[in-house]
Amino acid sequence: MKKEILIADNIDNIYDEINALIREKKTNVKKVVNDAIISLNWGIGKDLVWS
């Protein structure tokens, strides 16, 4: 029995949607990491000031 690979007519649209989703999630990750670094630095600064 031969298996066929179906190629969507709108493969370019699917690719663009996946690419946009990946870019969006990367941006979200960058924001979360940035917030964590800022919080860390504020915490370190607070500890240094109150030491």
mmCIF file as gemmi writes it, N, C-alpha and C atoms, coordinates in Angstrom:
data_model
loop_
_atom_site.group_PDB
_atom_site.id
_atom_site.type_symbol
_atom_site.label_atom_id
_atom_site.label_alt_id
_atom_site.label_comp_id
_atom_site.label_asym_id
_atom_site.label_entity_id
_atom_site.label_seq_id
_atom_site.pdbx_PDB_ins_code
_atom_site.Cartn_x
_atom_site.Cartn_y
_atom_site.Cartn_z
_atom_site.occupancy
_atom_site.B_iso_or_equiv
_atom_site.pdbx_formal_charge
_atom_site.auth_seq_id
_atom_site.auth_asym_id
_atom_site.pdbx_PDB_model_num
ATOM 1 N N . MET Axp A 1 ? 0.835 -1.171 0 1 0 ? 1 A 1
ATOM 2 C CA . MET Axp A 1 ? 0 0 0 1 0 ? 1 A 1
ATOM 3 C C . MET Axp A 1 ? 0.886 1.242 0 1 0 ? 1 A 1
ATOM 4 N N . LYS Axp A 2 ? 0.666 2.097 -0.978 1 0 ? 2 A 1
ATOM 5 C CA . LYS Axp A 2 ? 1.486 3.289 -1.139 1 0 ? 2 A 1
ATOM 6 C C . LYS Axp A 2 ? 0.918 4.444 -0.314 1 0 ? 2 A 1
ATOM 7 N N . LYS Axp A 3 ? 1.796 5.102 0.436 1 0 ? 3 A 1
ATOM 8 C CA . LYS Axp A 3 ? 1.385 6.269 1.213 1 0 ? 3 A 1
ATOM 9 C C . LYS Axp A 3 ? 1.639 7.517 0.391 1 0 ? 3 A 1
ATOM 10 N N . GLU Axp A 4 ? 0.688 8.422 0.418 1 0 ? 4 A 1
ATOM 11 C CA . GLU Axp A 4 ? 0.829 9.66 -0.317 1 0 ? 4 A 1
ATOM 12 C C . GLU Axp A 4 ? 1.024 10.817 0.652 1 0 ? 4 A 1
ATOM 13 N N . ILE Axp A 5 ? 1.862 11.714 0.259 1 0 ? 5 A 1
ATOM 14 C CA . ILE Axp A 5 ? 2.069 12.921 1.037 1 0 ? 5 A 1
ATOM 15 C C . ILE Axp A 5 ? 1.208 14.009 0.421 1 0 ? 5 A 1
ATOM 16 N N . LEU Axp A 6 ? 0.329 14.562 1.229 1 0 ? 6 A 1
ATOM 17 C CA . LEU Axp A 6 ? -0.549 15.612 0.746 1 0 ? 6 A 1
ATOM 18 C C . LEU Axp A 6 ? 0.112 16.964 0.958 1 0 ? 6 A 1
ATOM 19 N N . ILE Axp A 7 ? 0.157 17.755 -0.077 1 0 ? 7 A 1
ATOM 20 C CA . ILE Axp A 7 ? 0.723 19.092 0.005 1 0 ? 7 A 1
ATOM 21 C C . ILE Axp A 7 ? -0.427 20.074 -0.101 1 0 ? 7 A 1
ATOM 22 N N . ALA Axp A 8 ? -0.55 20.892 0.902 1 0 ? 8 A 1
ATOM 23 C CA . ALA Axp A 8 ? -1.648 21.858 0.934 1 0 ? 8 A 1
ATOM 24 C C . ALA Axp A 8 ? -1.463 22.883 -0.181 1 0 ? 8 A 1
ATOM 25 N N . ASP Axp A 9 ? -2.565 23.29 -0.752 1 0 ? 9 A 1
ATOM 26 C CA . ASP Axp A 9 ? -2.518 24.319 -1.794 1 0 ? 9 A 1
ATOM 27 C C . ASP Axp A 9 ? -2.003 25.636 -1.236 1 0 ? 9 A 1
ATOM 28 N N . ASN Axp A 10 ? -2.256 25.854 0.045 1 0 ? 10 A 1
ATOM 29 C CA . ASN Axp A 10 ? -1.855 27.123 0.651 1 0 ? 10 A 1
ATOM 30 C C . ASN Axp A 10 ? -0.641 26.944 1.56 1 0 ? 10 A 1
ATOM 31 N N . ILE Axp A 11 ? 0.345 26.193 1.095 1 0 ? 11 A 1
ATOM 32 C CA . ILE Axp A 11 ? 1.527 25.9 1.913 1 0 ? 11 A 1
ATOM 33 C C . ILE Axp A 11 ? 2.263 27.183 2.305 1 0 ? 11 A 1
ATOM 34 N N . ASP Axp A 12 ? 2.256 28.172 1.414 1 0 ? 12 A 1
ATOM 35 C CA . ASP Axp A 12 ? 2.921 29.439 1.742 1 0 ? 12 A 1
ATOM 36 C C . ASP Axp A 12 ? 2.213 30.141 2.897 1 0 ? 12 A 1
ATOM 37 N N . ASN Axp A 13 ? 0.895 30.079 2.92 1 0 ? 13 A 1
ATOM 38 C CA . ASN Axp A 13 ? 0.138 30.697 4.014 1 0 ? 13 A 1
ATOM 39 C C . ASN Axp A 13 ? 0.404 29.978 5.331 1 0 ? 13 A 1
ATOM 40 N N . ILE Axp A 14 ? 0.463 28.67 5.283 1 0 ? 14 A 1
ATOM 41 C CA . ILE Axp A 14 ? 0.738 27.887 6.489 1 0 ? 14 A 1
ATOM 42 C C . ILE Axp A 14 ? 2.132 28.218 7.01 1 0 ? 14 A 1
ATOM 43 N N . TYR Axp A 15 ? 3.101 28.274 6.099 1 0 ? 15 A 1
ATOM 44 C CA . TYR Axp A 15 ? 4.472 28.617 6.486 1 0 ? 15 A 1
ATOM 45 C C . TYR Axp A 15 ? 4.504 30.005 7.14 1 0 ? 15 A 1
ATOM 46 N N . ASP Axp A 16 ? 3.83 30.974 6.519 1 0 ? 16 A 1
ATOM 47 C CA . ASP Axp A 16 ? 3.814 32.341 7.061 1 0 ? 16 A 1
ATOM 48 C C . ASP Axp A 16 ? 3.178 32.389 8.444 1 0 ? 16 A 1
ATOM 49 N N . GLU Axp A 17 ? 2.101 31.635 8.648 1 0 ? 17 A 1
ATOM 50 C CA . GLU Axp A 17 ? 1.437 31.608 9.957 1 0 ? 17 A 1
ATOM 51 C C . GLU Axp A 17 ? 2.344 30.995 11.019 1 0 ? 17 A 1
ATOM 52 N N . ILE Axp A 18 ? 3.009 29.909 10.67 1 0 ? 18 A 1
ATOM 53 C CA . ILE Axp A 18 ? 3.929 29.26 11.616 1 0 ? 18 A 1
ATOM 54 C C . ILE Axp A 18 ? 5.092 30.191 11.935 1 0 ? 18 A 1
ATOM 55 N N . ASN Axp A 19 ? 5.626 30.829 10.916 1 0 ? 19 A 1
ATOM 56 C CA . ASN Axp A 19 ? 6.738 31.75 11.101 1 0 ? 19 A 1
ATOM 57 C C . ASN Axp A 19 ? 6.337 32.921 11.997 1 0 ? 19 A 1
ATOM 58 N N . ALA Axp A 20 ? 5.149 33.465 11.784 1 0 ? 20 A 1
ATOM 59 C CA . ALA Axp A 20 ? 4.661 34.568 12.612 1 0 ? 20 A 1
ATOM 60 C C . ALA Axp A 20 ? 4.473 34.116 14.058 1 0 ? 20 A 1
ATOM 61 N N . LEU Axp A 21 ? 3.962 32.913 14.248 1 0 ? 21 A 1
ATOM 62 C CA . LEU Axp A 21 ? 3.769 32.384 15.599 1 0 ? 21 A 1
ATOM 63 C C . LEU Axp A 21 ? 5.109 32.215 16.31 1 0 ? 21 A 1
ATOM 64 N N . ILE Axp A 22 ? 6.094 31.711 15.615 1 0 ? 22 A 1
ATOM 65 C CA . ILE Axp A 22 ? 7.43 31.541 16.203 1 0 ? 22 A 1
ATOM 66 C C . ILE Axp A 22 ? 8.014 32.901 16.585 1 0 ? 22 A 1
ATOM 67 N N . ARG Axp A 23 ? 7.891 33.891 15.694 1 0 ? 23 A 1
ATOM 68 C CA . ARG Axp A 23 ? 8.404 35.232 15.998 1 0 ? 23 A 1
ATOM 69 C C . ARG Axp A 23 ? 7.696 35.829 17.212 1 0 ? 23 A 1
ATOM 70 N N . GLU Axp A 24 ? 6.377 35.647 17.279 1 0 ? 24 A 1
ATOM 71 C CA . GLU Axp A 24 ? 5.599 36.171 18.409 1 0 ? 24 A 1
ATOM 72 C C . GLU Axp A 24 ? 6.057 35.541 19.724 1 0 ? 24 A 1
ATOM 73 N N . LYS Axp A 25 ? 6.248 34.23 19.729 1 0 ? 25 A 1
ATOM 74 C CA . LYS Axp A 25 ? 6.657 33.543 20.958 1 0 ? 25 A 1
ATOM 75 C C . LYS Axp A 25 ? 8.073 33.928 21.354 1 0 ? 25 A 1
ATOM 76 N N . LYS Axp A 26 ? 8.951 34.121 20.382 1 0 ? 26 A 1
ATOM 77 C CA . LYS Axp A 26 ? 10.312 34.568 20.69 1 0 ? 26 A 1
ATOM 78 C C . LYS Axp A 26 ? 10.287 35.939 21.354 1 0 ? 26 A 1
ATOM 79 N N . THR Axp A 27 ? 9.423 36.814 20.854 1 0 ? 27 A 1
ATOM 80 C CA . THR Axp A 27 ? 9.283 38.145 21.444 1 0 ? 27 A 1
ATOM 81 C C . THR Axp A 27 ? 8.779 38.033 22.876 1 0 ? 27 A 1
ATOM 82 N N . ASN Axp A 28 ? 7.792 37.162 23.096 1 0 ? 28 A 1
ATOM 83 C CA . ASN Axp A 28 ? 7.26 36.958 24.448 1 0 ? 28 A 1
ATOM 84 C C . ASN Axp A 28 ? 8.348 36.46 25.395 1 0 ? 28 A 1
ATOM 85 N N . VAL Axp A 29 ? 9.16 35.532 24.928 1 0 ? 29 A 1
ATOM 86 C CA . VAL Axp A 29 ? 10.245 34.986 25.762 1 0 ? 29 A 1
ATOM 87 C C . VAL Axp A 29 ? 11.249 36.087 26.094 1 0 ? 29 A 1
ATOM 88 N N . LYS Axp A 30 ? 11.578 36.907 25.111 1 0 ? 30 A 1
ATOM 89 C CA . LYS Axp A 30 ? 12.527 38.004 25.361 1 0 ? 30 A 1
ATOM 90 C C . LYS Axp A 30 ? 11.999 38.951 26.421 1 0 ? 30 A 1
ATOM 91 N N . LYS Axp A 31 ? 10.694 39.256 26.375 1 0 ? 31 A 1
ATOM 92 C CA . LYS Axp A 31 ? 10.097 40.147 27.371 1 0 ? 31 A 1
ATOM 93 C C . LYS Axp A 31 ? 10.149 39.537 28.766 1 0 ? 31 A 1
ATOM 94 N N . VAL Axp A 32 ? 9.851 38.253 28.884 1 0 ? 32 A 1
ATOM 95 C CA . VAL Axp A 32 ? 9.868 37.585 30.183 1 0 ? 32 A 1
ATOM 96 C C . VAL Axp A 32 ? 11.285 37.556 30.749 1 0 ? 32 A 1
ATOM 97 N N . VAL Axp A 33 ? 12.254 37.229 29.909 1 0 ? 33 A 1
ATOM 98 C CA . VAL Axp A 33 ? 13.646 37.184 30.362 1 0 ? 33 A 1
ATOM 99 C C . VAL Axp A 33 ? 14.102 38.585 30.771 1 0 ? 33 A 1
ATOM 100 N N . ASN Axp A 34 ? 13.75 39.58 29.975 1 0 ? 34 A 1
ATOM 101 C CA . ASN Axp A 34 ? 14.123 40.955 30.315 1 0 ? 34 A 1
ATOM 102 C C . ASN Axp A 34 ? 13.524 41.365 31.657 1 0 ? 34 A 1
ATOM 103 N N . ASP Axp A 35 ? 12.256 41.058 31.88 1 0 ? 35 A 1
ATOM 104 C CA . ASP Axp A 35 ? 11.619 41.377 33.166 1 0 ? 35 A 1
ATOM 105 C C . ASP Axp A 35 ? 12.325 40.688 34.323 1 0 ? 35 A 1
ATOM 106 N N . ALA Axp A 36 ? 12.726 39.431 34.117 1 0 ? 36 A 1
ATOM 107 C CA . ALA Axp A 36 ? 13.413 38.685 35.169 1 0 ? 36 A 1
ATOM 108 C C . ALA Axp A 36 ? 14.774 39.312 35.481 1 0 ? 36 A 1
ATOM 109 N N . ILE Axp A 37 ? 15.49 39.728 34.453 1 0 ? 37 A 1
ATOM 110 C CA . ILE Axp A 37 ? 16.802 40.346 34.657 1 0 ? 37 A 1
ATOM 111 C C . ILE Axp A 37 ? 16.649 41.687 35.385 1 0 ? 37 A 1
ATOM 112 N N . ILE Axp A 38 ? 15.651 42.47 34.988 1 0 ? 38 A 1
ATOM 113 C CA . ILE Axp A 38 ? 15.416 43.749 35.657 1 0 ? 38 A 1
ATOM 114 C C . ILE Axp A 38 ? 15.082 43.52 37.13 1 0 ? 38 A 1
ATOM 115 N N . SER Axp A 39 ? 14.22 42.56 37.395 1 0 ? 39 A 1
ATOM 116 C CA . SER Axp A 39 ? 13.846 42.252 38.776 1 0 ? 39 A 1
ATOM 117 C C . SER Axp A 39 ? 15.061 41.798 39.579 1 0 ? 39 A 1
ATOM 118 N N . LEU Axp A 40 ? 15.883 40.965 38.983 1 0 ? 40 A 1
ATOM 119 C CA . LEU Axp A 40 ? 17.101 40.497 39.641 1 0 ? 40 A 1
ATOM 120 C C . LEU Axp A 40 ? 18.015 41.665 39.978 1 0 ? 40 A 1
ATOM 121 N N . ASN Axp A 41 ? 18.222 42.54 39.007 1 0 ? 41 A 1
ATOM 122 C CA . ASN Axp A 41 ? 19.118 43.684 39.234 1 0 ? 41 A 1
ATOM 123 C C . ASN Axp A 41 ? 18.569 44.626 40.3 1 0 ? 41 A 1
ATOM 124 N N . TRP Axp A 42 ? 17.264 44.853 40.308 1 0 ? 42 A 1
ATOM 125 C CA . TRP Axp A 42 ? 16.654 45.675 41.354 1 0 ? 42 A 1
ATOM 126 C C . TRP Axp A 42 ? 16.863 45.031 42.722 1 0 ? 42 A 1
ATOM 127 N N . GLY Axp A 43 ? 16.676 43.719 42.785 1 0 ? 43 A 1
ATOM 128 C CA . GLY Axp A 43 ? 16.875 43.01 44.051 1 0 ? 43 A 1
ATOM 129 C C . GLY Axp A 43 ? 18.304 43.104 44.54 1 0 ? 43 A 1
ATOM 130 N N . ILE Axp A 44 ? 19.253 42.955 43.638 1 0 ? 44 A 1
ATOM 131 C CA . ILE Axp A 44 ? 20.667 43.063 44.003 1 0 ? 44 A 1
ATOM 132 C C . ILE Axp A 44 ? 20.97 44.476 44.472 1 0 ? 44 A 1
ATOM 133 N N . GLY Axp A 45 ? 20.475 45.465 43.73 1 0 ? 45 A 1
ATOM 134 C CA . GLY Axp A 45 ? 20.697 46.862 44.109 1 0 ? 45 A 1
ATOM 135 C C . GLY Axp A 45 ? 20.099 47.166 45.473 1 0 ? 45 A 1
ATOM 136 N N . LYS Axp A 46 ? 18.906 46.666 45.719 1 0 ? 46 A 1
ATOM 137 C CA . LYS Axp A 46 ? 18.255 46.891 47.025 1 0 ? 46 A 1
ATOM 138 C C . LYS Axp A 46 ? 19.082 46.276 48.144 1 0 ? 46 A 1
ATOM 139 N N . ASP Axp A 47 ? 19.572 45.059 47.927 1 0 ? 47 A 1
ATOM 140 C CA . ASP Axp A 47 ? 20.398 44.407 48.949 1 0 ? 47 A 1
ATOM 141 C C . ASP Axp A 47 ? 21.686 45.183 49.204 1 0 ? 47 A 1
ATOM 142 N N . LEU Axp A 48 ? 22.28 45.745 48.158 1 0 ? 48 A 1
ATOM 143 C CA . LEU Axp A 48 ? 23.519 46.492 48.327 1 0 ? 48 A 1
ATOM 144 C C . LEU Axp A 48 ? 23.279 47.795 49.089 1 0 ? 48 A 1
ATOM 145 N N . VAL Axp A 49 ? 22.172 48.456 48.803 1 0 ? 49 A 1
ATOM 146 C CA . VAL Axp A 49 ? 21.857 49.718 49.467 1 0 ? 49 A 1
ATOM 147 C C . VAL Axp A 49 ? 21.546 49.494 50.942 1 0 ? 49 A 1
ATOM 148 N N . TRP Axp A 50 ? 20.832 48.427 51.249 1 0 ? 50 A 1
ATOM 149 C CA . TRP Axp A 50 ? 20.416 48.163 52.633 1 0 ? 50 A 1
ATOM 150 C C . TRP Axp A 50 ? 21.439 47.384 53.438 1 0 ? 50 A 1
ATOM 151 N N . SER Axp A 51 ? 22.596 47.095 52.824 1 0 ? 51 A 1
ATOM 152 C CA . SER Axp A 51 ? 23.633 46.343 53.554 1 0 ? 51 A 1
ATOM 153 C C . SER Axp A 51 ? 24.42 47.211 54.471 1 0 ? 51 A 1
